Amino acid sequence: MTHRTKNILMLTAVMLLAVLPLVLVNGEFGGADDAAEQIITELNPAYEPWFSSLFELPGETESMLFALQAAMGAGFIGYTIGWLKGKSVKPAKK
């Protein structure tokens, strides 16, 4: 198998991993905070939170910020691994 074929297969797999969850999942992606609040309300309908948020982010801004944080973390980890790998490789003799 050539490098070109491998690259095309990997790119296709990555694209499927990105698109399939959006197509197959019906409804909106819910967060853990929302799920916890729903369960607490079911268990104890009289429960009142101790405090509320100072401000609410509009729309999907919170999800976008979370995705940005994840991308920056993955970039940092990838850079660090690449840097350490490059540091361990012995330079070619001239």
C-alpha positions as CSV (number, residue, x, y, z in Angstrom):
1,M,0.0,0.0,0.0
2,T,1.5,3.4,-1.0
3,H,1.8,6.4,1.2
4,R,-0.8,8.2,-0.9
5,T,-3.4,5.4,-0.4
6,K,-2.7,5.3,3.3
7,N,-3.1,9.1,3.6
8,I,-6.4,9.0,1.7
9,L,-7.7,6.2,3.9
10,M,-6.7,8.1,7.0
11,L,-8.3,11.3,5.8
12,T,-11.5,9.5,4.9
13,A,-11.6,7.9,8.4
14,V,-11.1,11.2,10.1
15,M,-13.8,12.9,8.0
16,L,-16.2,10.0,8.9
17,L,-15.4,10.3,12.6
18,A,-16.2,14.0,12.4
19,V,-19.4,13.8,10.3
20,L,-21.1,10.5,11.4
21,P,-21.8,11.6,15.0
22,L,-23.5,14.7,13.7
23,V,-25.6,12.7,11.3
24,L,-26.5,9.8,13.6
25,V,-27.3,11.6,16.8
26,N,-30.8,13.0,16.9
27,G,-31.3,16.2,18.8
28,E,-28.9,18.5,20.6
29,F,-25.7,17.5,22.4
30,G,-26.3,17.8,26.1
31,G,-23.7,18.5,28.7
32,A,-23.0,16.7,32.0
33,D,-24.2,19.8,33.9
34,D,-27.6,19.6,32.2
35,A,-27.9,15.9,32.8
36,A,-27.0,16.3,36.5
37,E,-29.5,19.1,37.0
38,Q,-32.2,17.0,35.4
39,I,-31.5,14.0,37.6
40,I,-31.4,16.1,40.8
41,T,-34.7,17.7,39.9
42,E,-36.2,14.2,39.3
43,L,-34.9,12.9,42.7
44,N,-35.8,16.0,44.7
45,P,-38.3,18.4,43.0
46,A,-38.0,20.9,45.8
47,Y,-34.3,21.3,45.3
48,E,-33.1,24.9,44.7
49,P,-29.5,25.6,43.5
50,W,-27.3,27.5,45.9
51,F,-26.3,30.0,43.3
52,S,-26.7,30.8,39.6
53,S,-24.2,31.8,36.9
54,L,-23.1,35.4,36.8
55,F,-23.8,35.5,33.0
56,E,-25.1,33.1,30.4
57,L,-23.2,32.6,27.1
58,P,-25.4,32.9,24.1
59,G,-26.2,29.9,21.9
60,E,-23.4,27.5,21.2
61,T,-20.6,29.8,22.4
62,E,-20.0,27.6,25.4
63,S,-19.5,24.5,23.2
64,M,-17.3,26.5,20.8
65,L,-15.1,27.6,23.7
66,F,-14.9,24.0,25.0
67,A,-13.9,22.7,21.5
68,L,-11.3,25.5,21.3
69,Q,-9.8,24.5,24.6
70,A,-9.7,20.8,23.5
71,A,-8.0,21.7,20.2
72,M,-5.4,23.9,22.0
73,G,-4.7,21.1,24.4
74,A,-4.3,18.5,21.6
75,G,-2.1,20.9,19.7
76,F,0.1,21.4,22.8
77,I,0.4,17.7,23.4
78,G,1.1,16.9,19.8
79,Y,3.8,19.7,19.6
80,T,5.4,18.4,22.8
81,I,5.5,14.8,21.6
82,G,6.9,15.9,18.2
83,W,9.5,18.1,19.9
84,L,10.6,15.3,22.3
85,K,10.8,12.8,19.4
86,G,12.8,15.3,17.3
87,K,15.1,15.9,20.2
88,S,15.8,12.2,20.6
89,V,16.7,11.6,16.9
90,K,20.4,11.8,16.3
91,P,21.5,14.3,13.7
92,A,22.7,12.9,10.4
93,K,26.5,13.0,9.9
94,K,27.8,15.2,7.1
